[in-house]
Amino acid sequence: MNEAPRGRLTRDGIRIHEPADFDGMHKAGRLAAQLLDEVAEHVFVGQTTGTIDDFIRTRIEQEGATSATIGYKGYQHATCISVNHVVCHGIPGDKKLKDGDILNIDVTVIVDGWFGDTSRMYVAGKLPRKSERLIQVTYDALMMGIDAVKPGNTFGDIGHAIQTYVEAQRMSVVRDFCGHGLGRVFHAPPNVLHYGRAGTGPVLEEGMFFTIEPMVNLGRHETKVLGDDWTAVTRDKSLSAQFEHSVGVTSDGVDIFTHSPAGRFHPTYE
């Protein structure tokens, strides 16, 4: 059984973790990121999203870890794989990737009771120019949000940094889904919005753990959930992209738990 969470709660219900807890988050985050490094060679034209998911499931078992998503609210896969206009929570299956498809692969593992949660973008075949720009803006937006993480700033500062940058690029930030607290639980306070006003929301404190995972659309921000009750898509069928890191607030800034061990977090960076 997992240990009970340690540390105090703020008045907003956000857990303040202890210094030793950072080690657990690094181990879980590193494995999640390592799996996304490894899966890159399995993304190609003609590949099915179900086969990609099978690879991740097998590797989690080989590492002696646990998938956080298998069995979560009835979900039966080790990943969410969201292709093109799917915003998030895409279900792996028999769909074959086509040339120019972009996809987000999201994985969460449990290592020694700690949750590592991360996602990144991939491309099958040749990357179209408009998709390349969308991916770059989404990546930059994530990093700008992370740059706003330090004690004394607010969660509104994170959302404001992301929103103002994305909208200046004539794209939109999805508002129906957000980041979340994590640690020894999958989802916990706070909700980390990717839009908002600077200086609003709970104040960041050392020891807070959460995800930042902006979803950016080429078109409008509205989404809808399909009949499977999982898959969220853009209402206007525009392309969508997402990147996600799990982070912790340090005494003077931020610690990213899900850095790519191979430096492959961005699909066009090596």
FIVOMI-462801 format. One line per 8 residues: their letters; for each residue x, y, z of N, C-alpha, C. Coordinates in nm, 2 decimals, decimal comma. Example, Ala and Ser with C-alpha at 12.3 -4.5 7.8 and 13.67 -1.06 7.14 Angstrom:
2
as) 1,32/-0,57/0,78/1,23/-0,45/0,78/1,32/-0,33/0,78; 1,28/-0,22/0,71/1,37/-0,11/0,71/1,29/0,00/0,79
***
This chain:
270
mneaprgr) 0,08/-0,12/0,00/0,00/0,00/0,00/0,09/0,13/0,00; 0,04/0,23/-0,06/0,11/0,36/-0,06/0,11/0,42/0,08; 0,22/0,49/0,11/0,22/0,57/0,23/0,13/0,68/0,22; 0,08/0,72/0,34/0,00/0,84/0,34/0,08/0,96/0,30; 0,02/1,06/0,23/0,10/1,18/0,19/0,15/1,25/0,32; 0,27/1,31/0,30/0,33/1,38/0,41/0,32/1,53/0,38; 0,35/1,61/0,49/0,35/1,76/0,47/0,22/1,82/0,50; 0,22/1,95/0,51/0,10/2,02/0,55/0,02/2,06/0,43
ltrdgiri) -0,11/2,10/0,45/-0,19/2,16/0,35/-0,21/2,31/0,36; -0,21/2,38/0,25/-0,24/2,52/0,26/-0,39/2,54/0,28; -0,44/2,66/0,30/-0,58/2,69/0,31/-0,66/2,66/0,19; -0,58/2,65/0,07/-0,65/2,61/-0,06/-0,64/2,46/-0,08; -0,60/2,39/0,02/-0,59/2,24/0,01/-0,47/2,19/-0,07; -0,37/2,27/-0,10/-0,26/2,23/-0,17/-0,15/2,18/-0,08; -0,10/2,06/-0,11/-0,01/1,99/-0,02/0,13/2,06/-0,04; 0,20/2,08/0,08/0,34/2,13/0,08/0,42/2,01/0,11
hepadfdg) 0,50/1,96/0,02/0,58/1,84/0,04/0,71/1,87/0,11; 0,77/1,77/0,16/0,89/1,78/0,23/1,01/1,77/0,13; 1,13/1,82/0,17/1,24/1,81/0,08/1,28/1,67/0,03; 1,26/1,57/0,11/1,30/1,44/0,07/1,20/1,38/-0,04; 1,08/1,44/-0,05/0,99/1,40/-0,15/1,03/1,43/-0,29; 1,11/1,53/-0,31/1,16/1,56/-0,44/1,23/1,44/-0,51; 1,30/1,36/-0,43/1,37/1,24/-0,48/1,27/1,14/-0,54; 1,16/1,12/-0,47/1,06/1,03/-0,52/1,00/1,07/-0,65
mhkagrla) 0,98/1,20/-0,66/0,92/1,26/-0,78/1,02/1,26/-0,90; 1,14/1,27/-0,87/1,24/1,26/-0,98/1,25/1,12/-1,03; 1,24/1,02/-0,95/1,25/0,88/-1,00/1,13/0,85/-1,09; 1,01/0,89/-1,04/0,89/0,86/-1,12/0,89/0,94/-1,25; 0,92/1,07/-1,24/0,93/1,15/-1,36/1,03/1,11/-1,46; 1,14/1,06/-1,41/1,25/1,02/-1,50/1,20/0,90/-1,58; 1,13/0,80/-1,51/1,09/0,68/-1,59/0,98/0,72/-1,69; 0,89/0,81/-1,65/0,79/0,85/-1,75/0,85/0,91/-1,87
aqlldeva) 0,95/1,00/-1,85/1,01/1,07/-1,96/1,10/0,97/-2,04; 1,16/0,87/-1,98/1,24/0,77/-2,05/1,15/0,69/-2,14; 1,03/0,66/-2,09/0,94/0,58/-2,18/0,90/0,66/-2,30; 0,88/0,79/-2,29/0,85/0,87/-2,40/0,97/0,89/-2,49; 1,09/0,89/-2,44/1,21/0,89/-2,53/1,21/0,76/-2,61; 1,19/0,65/-2,55/1,20/0,52/-2,61/1,09/0,50/-2,72; 0,97/0,55/-2,70/0,86/0,53/-2,79/0,87/0,60/-2,92; 0,96/0,70/-2,92/0,97/0,78/-3,04/1,00/0,70/-3,17
ehvfvgqt) 1,08/0,60/-3,16/1,11/0,52/-3,28/0,99/0,43/-3,33; 0,89/0,42/-3,24/0,77/0,35/-3,28/0,66/0,43/-3,34; 0,69/0,56/-3,36/0,59/0,65/-3,42/0,63/0,67/-3,57; 0,55/0,61/-3,66/0,58/0,62/-3,80/0,45/0,60/-3,88; 0,46/0,63/-4,01/0,34/0,62/-4,09/0,30/0,47/-4,10; 0,18/0,44/-4,08/0,13/0,30/-4,08/0,12/0,24/-3,95; 0,19/0,29/-3,85/0,18/0,24/-3,71/0,04/0,27/-3,65; -0,01/0,18/-3,57/-0,13/0,20/-3,50/-0,11/0,26/-3,36
tgtiddfi) -0,20/0,34/-3,31/-0,18/0,40/-3,18/-0,20/0,29/-3,07; -0,27/0,18/-3,10/-0,28/0,07/-3,01/-0,14/0,00/-2,99; -0,07/-0,02/-3,10/0,07/-0,08/-3,09/0,16/0,01/-3,01; 0,15/0,14/-3,02/0,23/0,23/-2,94/0,20/0,21/-2,79; 0,07/0,20/-2,77/0,02/0,19/-2,63/0,07/0,05/-2,57; 0,07/-0,05/-2,65/0,12/-0,18/-2,61/0,27/-0,18/-2,57; 0,34/-0,10/-2,65/0,49/-0,09/-2,62/0,51/-0,02/-2,48; 0,43/0,08/-2,46/0,45/0,15/-2,33/0,40/0,06/-2,21
rtrieqeg) 0,29/-0,01/-2,23/0,24/-0,10/-2,13/0,35/-0,20/-2,09; 0,41/-0,26/-2,19/0,51/-0,36/-2,17/0,63/-0,31/-2,10; 0,67/-0,19/-2,14/0,79/-0,13/-2,08/0,77/-0,09/-1,93; 0,65/-0,05/-1,90/0,61/-0,02/-1,76/0,63/-0,14/-1,68; 0,57/-0,25/-1,73/0,58/-0,38/-1,65/0,72/-0,43/-1,64; 0,80/-0,41/-1,74/0,94/-0,45/-1,74/1,02/-0,37/-1,64; 0,99/-0,25/-1,62/1,05/-0,16/-1,52/1,01/-0,18/-1,38; 0,91/-0,27/-1,36/0,85/-0,29/-1,23/0,77/-0,18/-1,17
atsatigy) 0,72/-0,09/-1,26/0,64/0,02/-1,22/0,49/-0,02/-1,24; 0,41/0,08/-1,22/0,26/0,06/-1,24/0,21/0,18/-1,32; 0,12/0,14/-1,42/0,05/0,24/-1,49/-0,06/0,31/-1,41; -0,06/0,44/-1,40/-0,16/0,51/-1,33/-0,29/0,52/-1,40; -0,29/0,49/-1,53/-0,42/0,51/-1,61/-0,49/0,39/-1,63; -0,43/0,27/-1,63/-0,50/0,14/-1,65/-0,59/0,12/-1,52; -0,72/0,12/-1,55/-0,82/0,10/-1,44/-0,86/0,24/-1,38; -0,81/0,35/-1,42/-0,85/0,48/-1,37/-0,98/0,52/-1,43
kgyqhatc) -1,08/0,52/-1,34/-1,22/0,55/-1,39/-1,26/0,47/-1,51; -1,22/0,34/-1,51/-1,25/0,25/-1,61/-1,17/0,25/-1,73; -1,07/0,34/-1,74/-0,98/0,35/-1,86/-0,89/0,23/-1,86; -0,86/0,17/-1,98/-0,79/0,05/-1,99/-0,66/0,05/-2,07; -0,60/0,17/-2,08/-0,48/0,18/-2,16/-0,37/0,25/-2,07; -0,25/0,23/-2,12/-0,13/0,28/-2,05/-0,10/0,42/-2,09; -0,16/0,47/-2,20/-0,14/0,60/-2,25/-0,27/0,67/-2,30; -0,26/0,80/-2,31/-0,36/0,87/-2,40/-0,28/0,91/-2,52
isvnhvvc) -0,34/0,89/-2,64/-0,27/0,93/-2,76/-0,37/1,01/-2,84; -0,34/1,14/-2,86/-0,43/1,23/-2,92/-0,37/1,28/-3,05; -0,44/1,25/-3,16/-0,39/1,27/-3,30/-0,47/1,39/-3,36; -0,39/1,49/-3,41/-0,44/1,60/-3,49/-0,54/1,69/-3,42; -0,67/1,68/-3,44/-0,76/1,77/-3,38/-0,81/1,71/-3,25; -0,76/1,60/-3,20/-0,79/1,55/-3,07/-0,71/1,63/-2,97; -0,78/1,69/-2,87/-0,71/1,78/-2,78/-0,64/1,70/-2,67; -0,71/1,60/-2,61/-0,65/1,52/-2,51/-0,74/1,40/-2,49
hgipgdkk) -0,69/1,30/-2,41/-0,76/1,18/-2,37/-0,80/1,09/-2,49; -0,72/1,10/-2,60/-0,74/1,01/-2,71/-0,72/0,87/-2,67; -0,80/0,77/-2,71/-0,79/0,63/-2,68/-0,72/0,56/-2,78; -0,61/0,49/-2,74/-0,53/0,41/-2,84/-0,62/0,30/-2,90; -0,59/0,27/-3,03/-0,67/0,17/-3,10/-0,61/0,12/-3,23; -0,70/0,09/-3,33/-0,65/0,04/-3,46/-0,62/0,15/-3,56; -0,64/0,27/-3,52/-0,61/0,38/-3,61/-0,47/0,38/-3,66; -0,45/0,39/-3,79/-0,31/0,39/-3,84/-0,27/0,54/-3,87
lkdgdiln) -0,15/0,57/-3,83/-0,10/0,70/-3,85/-0,07/0,73/-4,00; -0,10/0,85/-4,04/-0,08/0,89/-4,18/0,03/0,99/-4,19; 0,09/1,01/-4,31/0,20/1,10/-4,32/0,15/1,24/-4,28; 0,23/1,31/-4,19/0,20/1,44/-4,15/0,11/1,45/-4,02; 0,06/1,33/-3,97/-0,01/1,33/-3,85/0,08/1,38/-3,73; 0,02/1,46/-3,65/0,09/1,50/-3,52/0,01/1,43/-3,41; 0,08/1,40/-3,31/0,02/1,33/-3,20/0,08/1,36/-3,06; 0,00/1,37/-2,96/0,05/1,38/-2,82/0,04/1,24/-2,76
idvtvivd) 0,15/1,20/-2,69/0,14/1,08/-2,61/0,16/1,12/-2,47; 0,07/1,08/-2,38/0,06/1,11/-2,24/0,08/0,99/-2,16; 0,17/0,98/-2,07/0,19/0,87/-1,99/0,21/0,91/-1,84; 0,15/0,83/-1,75/0,17/0,85/-1,61/0,20/0,72/-1,54; 0,32/0,71/-1,47/0,36/0,59/-1,40/0,37/0,61/-1,25; 0,36/0,50/-1,18/0,37/0,51/-1,03/0,50/0,43/-1,00; 0,59/0,50/-0,93/0,72/0,44/-0,89/0,73/0,46/-0,74; 0,73/0,35/-0,66/0,75/0,36/-0,52/0,64/0,46/-0,46
gwfgdtsr) 0,52/0,46/-0,52/0,41/0,54/-0,46/0,40/0,68/-0,52; 0,51/0,72/-0,60/0,51/0,85/-0,65/0,46/0,85/-0,80; 0,39/0,96/-0,84/0,33/0,96/-0,97/0,42/1,05/-1,06; 0,46/1,00/-1,18/0,53/1,07/-1,28/0,44/1,09/-1,40; 0,41/1,22/-1,44/0,31/1,25/-1,54/0,37/1,34/-1,64; 0,37/1,30/-1,77/0,43/1,39/-1,87/0,37/1,35/-2,01; 0,37/1,45/-2,10/0,33/1,42/-2,24/0,41/1,51/-2,33; 0,42/1,47/-2,45/0,49/1,54/-2,55/0,44/1,51/-2,69
myvagklp) 0,48/1,59/-2,79/0,44/1,58/-2,93/0,53/1,49/-3,01; 0,47/1,42/-3,11/0,54/1,34/-3,21/0,48/1,37/-3,35; 0,55/1,33/-3,45/0,50/1,34/-3,58/0,53/1,22/-3,66; 0,43/1,17/-3,74/0,45/1,06/-3,83/0,48/1,11/-3,97; 0,60/1,07/-4,02/0,64/1,12/-4,16/0,69/1,27/-4,15; 0,65/1,34/-4,26/0,70/1,48/-4,27/0,61/1,57/-4,20; 0,67/1,66/-4,12/0,60/1,76/-4,04/0,55/1,88/-4,12; 0,42/1,90/-4,14/0,37/2,01/-4,21/0,41/2,14/-4,14
rkserliq) 0,43/2,25/-4,22/0,47/2,38/-4,17/0,38/2,43/-4,06; 0,25/2,43/-4,09/0,16/2,48/-3,99/0,16/2,40/-3,86; 0,18/2,27/-3,87/0,19/2,19/-3,75/0,31/2,22/-3,67; 0,42/2,24/-3,75/0,55/2,27/-3,69/0,54/2,40/-3,60; 0,47/2,50/-3,66/0,46/2,62/-3,58/0,37/2,60/-3,46; 0,26/2,53/-3,47/0,17/2,50/-3,36/0,25/2,43/-3,25; 0,33/2,33/-3,29/0,41/2,26/-3,19/0,51/2,35/-3,12; 0,57/2,43/-3,20/0,67/2,52/-3,14/0,61/2,62/-3,04
vtydalmm) 0,49/2,68/-3,08/0,43/2,78/-2,99/0,38/2,71/-2,86; 0,33/2,58/-2,87/0,29/2,51/-2,75/0,40/2,48/-2,66; 0,51/2,44/-2,72/0,63/2,41/-2,64/0,68/2,54/-2,57; 0,69/2,65/-2,64/0,74/2,77/-2,59/0,64/2,82/-2,48; 0,51/2,80/-2,50/0,41/2,84/-2,40/0,43/2,76/-2,27; 0,46/2,63/-2,28/0,48/2,55/-2,16/0,60/2,61/-2,08; 0,71/2,63/-2,15/0,84/2,68/-2,09/0,82/2,82/-2,03; 0,73/2,90/-2,09/0,71/3,03/-2,03/0,62/3,02/-1,90
gidavkpg) 0,53/2,92/-1,90/0,46/2,90/-1,78/0,55/2,85/-1,67; 0,64/2,76/-1,70/0,74/2,70/-1,61/0,83/2,82/-1,55; 0,87/2,91/-1,64/0,95/3,02/-1,60/0,88/3,11/-1,49; 0,75/3,10/-1,49/0,68/3,18/-1,39/0,67/3,12/-1,25; 0,72/3,00/-1,24/0,71/2,92/-1,12/0,82/2,96/-1,02; 0,79/3,02/-0,91/0,88/3,05/-0,80/0,80/3,10/-0,68; 0,85/3,08/-0,56/0,78/3,12/-0,44/0,74/3,27/-0,45; 0,62/3,30/-0,41/0,57/3,43/-0,41/0,49/3,47/-0,54
ntfgdigh) 0,52/3,40/-0,65/0,43/3,42/-0,76/0,30/3,35/-0,74; 0,20/3,36/-0,83/0,07/3,30/-0,82/0,05/3,20/-0,93; -0,06/3,12/-0,92/-0,09/3,03/-1,03/-0,15/3,11/-1,14; -0,21/3,23/-1,11/-0,25/3,32/-1,22/-0,14/3,37/-1,30; -0,02/3,38/-1,24/0,10/3,43/-1,32/0,13/3,32/-1,43; 0,12/3,19/-1,39/0,15/3,09/-1,48/0,05/3,09/-1,60; -0,08/3,10/-1,57/-0,18/3,10/-1,68/-0,16/3,22/-1,77; -0,14/3,34/-1,70/-0,12/3,46/-1,78/-0,01/3,46/-1,87
aiqtyvea) 0,11/3,40/-1,83/0,22/3,39/-1,92/0,19/3,30/-2,04; 0,12/3,20/-2,02/0,09/3,11/-2,13/-0,01/3,17/-2,22; -0,12/3,22/-2,17/-0,23/3,28/-2,25/-0,18/3,40/-2,34; -0,11/3,49/-2,27/-0,07/3,61/-2,35/0,02/3,58/-2,46; 0,11/3,48/-2,44/0,20/3,44/-2,55/0,13/3,37/-2,66; 0,04/3,27/-2,63/-0,03/3,20/-2,73/-0,12/3,29/-2,81; -0,19/3,37/-2,75/-0,28/3,46/-2,82/-0,21/3,56/-2,91; -0,09/3,60/-2,86/-0,01/3,69/-2,95/0,03/3,62/-3,08
qrmsvvrd) 0,03/3,49/-3,08/0,07/3,41/-3,19/-0,06/3,38/-3,28; -0,17/3,43/-3,24/-0,30/3,41/-3,31/-0,35/3,27/-3,30; -0,32/3,21/-3,19/-0,37/3,08/-3,16/-0,45/3,09/-3,03; -0,51/2,98/-2,98/-0,59/2,98/-2,86/-0,55/2,87/-2,76; -0,58/2,91/-2,63/-0,55/2,81/-2,52/-0,68/2,74/-2,48; -0,68/2,61/-2,48/-0,79/2,53/-2,43/-0,82/2,57/-2,29; -0,95/2,59/-2,26/-0,99/2,63/-2,12/-1,07/2,52/-2,05; -1,10/2,41/-2,12/-1,19/2,31/-2,06/-1,10/2,20/-1,98
fcghglgr) -0,97/2,21/-1,99/-0,88/2,11/-1,92/-0,76/2,19/-1,87; -0,71/2,13/-1,76/-0,60/2,21/-1,69/-0,50/2,11/-1,63; -0,39/2,17/-1,58/-0,30/2,10/-1,50/-0,35/2,07/-1,36; -0,27/2,00/-1,28/-0,32/1,95/-1,15/-0,21/1,92/-1,05; -0,24/1,93/-0,93/-0,15/1,88/-0,83/-0,13/1,73/-0,83; -0,01/1,68/-0,79/0,02/1,54/-0,79/0,13/1,51/-0,68; 0,16/1,39/-0,67/0,26/1,35/-0,57/0,24/1,20/-0,54; 0,19/1,17/-0,43/0,15/1,03/-0,40/0,00/1,01/-0,44
vfhappnv) -0,06/1,10/-0,51/-0,19/1,09/-0,57/-0,18/1,14/-0,71; -0,27/1,09/-0,80/-0,27/1,12/-0,94/-0,32/1,27/-0,96; -0,43/1,30/-0,90/-0,49/1,43/-0,92/-0,52/1,49/-0,78; -0,48/1,61/-0,76/-0,50/1,68/-0,63/-0,51/1,83/-0,65; -0,55/1,91/-0,56/-0,55/2,06/-0,57/-0,40/2,10/-0,59; -0,38/2,20/-0,67/-0,47/2,29/-0,73/-0,51/2,26/-0,88; -0,61/2,32/-0,93/-0,63/2,32/-1,08/-0,53/2,42/-1,13; -0,45/2,38/-1,23/-0,35/2,47/-1,28/-0,40/2,52/-1,42
lhygragt) -0,46/2,64/-1,42/-0,52/2,69/-1,55/-0,41/2,75/-1,64; -0,43/2,73/-1,76/-0,34/2,78/-1,86/-0,38/2,92/-1,92; -0,46/2,98/-1,85/-0,51/3,12/-1,89/-0,54/3,19/-1,76; -0,55/3,32/-1,76/-0,58/3,39/-1,64/-0,51/3,53/-1,62; -0,54/3,59/-1,51/-0,48/3,72/-1,48/-0,36/3,71/-1,39; -0,26/3,78/-1,41/-0,14/3,79/-1,33/-0,18/3,83/-1,19; -0,12/3,77/-1,09/-0,14/3,81/-0,95/-0,26/3,75/-0,88; -0,33/3,66/-0,95/-0,45/3,60/-0,90/-0,42/3,46/-0,86
gpvleegm) -0,51/3,40/-0,78/-0,50/3,26/-0,75/-0,41/3,23/-0,63; -0,39/3,11/-0,59/-0,31/3,08/-0,47/-0,16/3,12/-0,50; -0,09/3,15/-0,39/0,05/3,19/-0,40/0,13/3,06/-0,40; 0,23/3,06/-0,49/0,32/2,94/-0,49/0,41/2,94/-0,37; 0,43/2,82/-0,32/0,52/2,80/-0,20/0,61/2,68/-0,23; 0,73/2,68/-0,17/0,82/2,57/-0,18/0,76/2,44/-0,14; 0,77/2,34/-0,22/0,72/2,21/-0,18/0,59/2,17/-0,25; 0,53/2,27/-0,33/0,42/2,23/-0,41/0,46/2,15/-0,54
fftiepmv) 0,39/2,05/-0,57/0,41/1,97/-0,69/0,28/1,97/-0,77; 0,30/1,99/-0,90/0,19/2,00/-1,00/0,24/1,99/-1,14; 0,14/1,97/-1,23/0,17/1,96/-1,37/0,13/2,09/-1,44; 0,20/2,13/-1,54/0,17/2,23/-1,63/0,16/2,17/-1,77; 0,04/2,18/-1,84/0,02/2,10/-1,96/-0,07/2,17/-2,06; -0,02/2,29/-2,11/-0,11/2,37/-2,20/-0,15/2,29/-2,33; -0,27/2,30/-2,36/-0,32/2,25/-2,49/-0,35/2,38/-2,57; -0,30/2,38/-2,69/-0,31/2,50/-2,78/-0,37/2,46/-2,91
nlgrhetk) -0,47/2,54/-2,96/-0,54/2,51/-3,08/-0,50/2,61/-3,19; -0,49/2,57/-3,32/-0,47/2,66/-3,43/-0,60/2,75/-3,45; -0,71/2,69/-3,41/-0,84/2,77/-3,43/-0,89/2,82/-3,29; -1,02/2,80/-3,27/-1,08/2,85/-3,15/-1,05/2,76/-3,03; -1,08/2,80/-2,91/-1,04/2,73/-2,79/-1,15/2,62/-2,75; -1,27/2,63/-2,81/-1,38/2,54/-2,76/-1,35/2,39/-2,80; -1,39/2,31/-2,71/-1,37/2,16/-2,73/-1,51/2,09/-2,70; -1,51/1,97/-2,74/-1,63/1,88/-2,71/-1,57/1,74/-2,68
vlgddwta) -1,64/1,67/-2,59/-1,61/1,53/-2,56/-1,69/1,44/-2,64; -1,63/1,34/-2,71/-1,71/1,24/-2,79/-1,79/1,14/-2,71; -1,86/1,06/-2,78/-1,95/0,97/-2,71/-1,88/0,86/-2,62; -1,75/0,84/-2,64/-1,68/0,75/-2,55/-1,65/0,80/-2,41; -1,69/0,93/-2,39/-1,67/1,00/-2,26/-1,53/1,02/-2,23; -1,44/1,01/-2,32/-1,30/1,03/-2,29/-1,24/1,13/-2,40; -1,25/1,10/-2,52/-1,18/1,18/-2,63/-1,24/1,32/-2,64; -1,15/1,42/-2,62/-1,18/1,56/-2,64/-1,13/1,61/-2,77
vtrdksls) -1,21/1,68/-2,85/-1,16/1,73/-2,98/-1,20/1,88/-2,99; -1,13/1,94/-3,08/-1,16/2,08/-3,11/-1,30/2,09/-3,18; -1,38/2,19/-3,14/-1,51/2,20/-3,20/-1,50/2,24/-3,35; -1,40/2,32/-3,38/-1,39/2,36/-3,52/-1,30/2,27/-3,60; -1,26/2,16/-3,54/-1,17/2,06/-3,61/-1,03/2,11/-3,64; -0,99/2,22/-3,58/-0,86/2,27/-3,60/-0,76/2,18/-3,53; -0,63/2,19/-3,57/-0,53/2,11/-3,50/-0,50/2,16/-3,36; -0,46/2,06/-3,28/-0,43/2,09/-3,14/-0,30/2,03/-3,10
aqfehsvg) -0,23/2,09/-3,01/-0,10/2,03/-2,96/-0,09/2,05/-2,81; -0,01/1,97/-2,74/0,01/1,98/-2,60/0,15/1,93/-2,56; 0,20/1,99/-2,46/0,32/1,94/-2,39/0,29/1,95/-2,24; 0,35/1,85/-2,16/0,33/1,85/-2,02/0,45/1,81/-1,94; 0,48/1,89/-1,84/0,59/1,86/-1,74/0,52/1,85/-1,60; 0,58/1,77/-1,52/0,55/1,77/-1,37/0,67/1,85/-1,31; 0,63/1,94/-1,22/0,73/2,03/-1,16/0,71/2,04/-1,01; 0,81/2,09/-0,94/0,80/2,12/-0,80/0,86/2,26/-0,77
vtsdgvdi) 0,80/2,33/-0,68/0,85/2,46/-0,65/0,96/2,45/-0,55; 1,08/2,51/-0,58/1,19/2,51/-0,49/1,20/2,64/-0,41; 1,31/2,65/-0,34/1,32/2,78/-0,26/1,34/2,90/-0,34; 1,39/2,88/-0,46/1,42/3,00/-0,55/1,37/2,98/-0,69; 1,29/2,88/-0,72/1,24/2,86/-0,85/1,17/2,73/-0,87; 1,21/2,66/-0,97/1,13/2,54/-1,01/1,22/2,42/-1,04; 1,18/2,30/-1,01/1,25/2,18/-1,04/1,16/2,10/-1,14; 1,21/2,07/-1,26/1,13/1,99/-1,35/1,16/1,84/-1,33
fthspagr) 1,06/1,76/-1,30/1,08/1,62/-1,27/1,08/1,53/-1,39; 1,03/1,58/-1,50/1,01/1,50/-1,62/1,10/1,54/-1,74; 1,22/1,59/-1,71/1,31/1,62/-1,82/1,34/1,49/-1,90; 1,35/1,50/-2,03/1,38/1,39/-2,12/1,53/1,35/-2,09; 1,56/1,23/-2,05/1,69/1,18/-2,03/1,78/1,19/-2,16; 1,71/1,17/-2,27/1,78/1,18/-2,40/1,77/1,31/-2,47; 1,71/1,41/-2,41/1,70/1,54/-2,47/1,60/1,55/-2,58; 1,50/1,46/-2,58/1,41/1,45/-2,69/1,27/1,50/-2,66
fhptye) 1,25/1,59/-2,57/1,12/1,63/-2,53/1,05/1,70/-2,64; 1,12/1,78/-2,73/1,07/1,84/-2,84/1,09/1,76/-2,97; 0,99/1,73/-3,05/1,01/1,63/-3,16/1,11/1,67/-3,27; 1,15/1,80/-3,28/1,25/1,84/-3,38/1,38/1,87/-3,31; 1,39/1,85/-3,18/1,52/1,88/-3,12/1,59/1,75/-3,09; 1,72/1,75/-3,10/1,80/1,63/-3,06/1,90/1,67/-2,96
***
